[in-house]
């Protein structure tokens, strides 16, 4: 039972990390006329709400919790998507 719960939690984590990754141009982009502080905050809020909807974050959590989550989890996430991309490339070739 515990193993299944951990697997589900890992999938939820990956879903939130993917949401951050999908919005990386705004979230991590340089400030410009289209990438404003408000736009960055909006994207972080979208990730927070998504994480709350799938019960990864509590309703009392804020954007800083999401940023902390990204900081802690990004290395393993980036390794996993790089590995997946390489597998897809190798199978394609």
Secondary structure in CASP SS format (residue, H / E / C, confidence):
PFRMAT SS
TARGET T0000
AUTHOR 0000-0000-0000
METHOD secondary structure of the structure
MODEL  1
X C 1.00
X H 1.00
X H 1.00
X H 1.00
X H 1.00
X H 1.00
X H 1.00
X H 1.00
X H 1.00
X H 1.00
X H 1.00
X H 1.00
X H 1.00
X H 1.00
X H 1.00
X H 1.00
X H 1.00
X H 1.00
X H 1.00
X H 1.00
X H 1.00
X H 1.00
X C 1.00
X H 1.00
X H 1.00
X H 1.00
X H 1.00
X C 1.00
X C 1.00
X C 1.00
X C 1.00
X C 1.00
X C 1.00
X C 1.00
X C 1.00
X C 1.00
X H 1.00
X H 1.00
X H 1.00
X H 1.00
X H 1.00
X H 1.00
X H 1.00
X H 1.00
X H 1.00
X H 1.00
X H 1.00
X H 1.00
X H 1.00
X H 1.00
X H 1.00
X H 1.00
X H 1.00
X C 1.00
X C 1.00
X C 1.00
X C 1.00
X C 1.00
X C 1.00
X C 1.00
X C 1.00
X C 1.00
X H 1.00
X H 1.00
X H 1.00
X H 1.00
X H 1.00
X H 1.00
X H 1.00
X H 1.00
X H 1.00
X H 1.00
X H 1.00
X H 1.00
X H 1.00
X H 1.00
X H 1.00
X H 1.00
X H 1.00
X H 1.00
X H 1.00
X H 1.00
X H 1.00
X H 1.00
X H 1.00
X H 1.00
X H 1.00
X H 1.00
X H 1.00
X H 1.00
X H 1.00
X H 1.00
X C 1.00
END
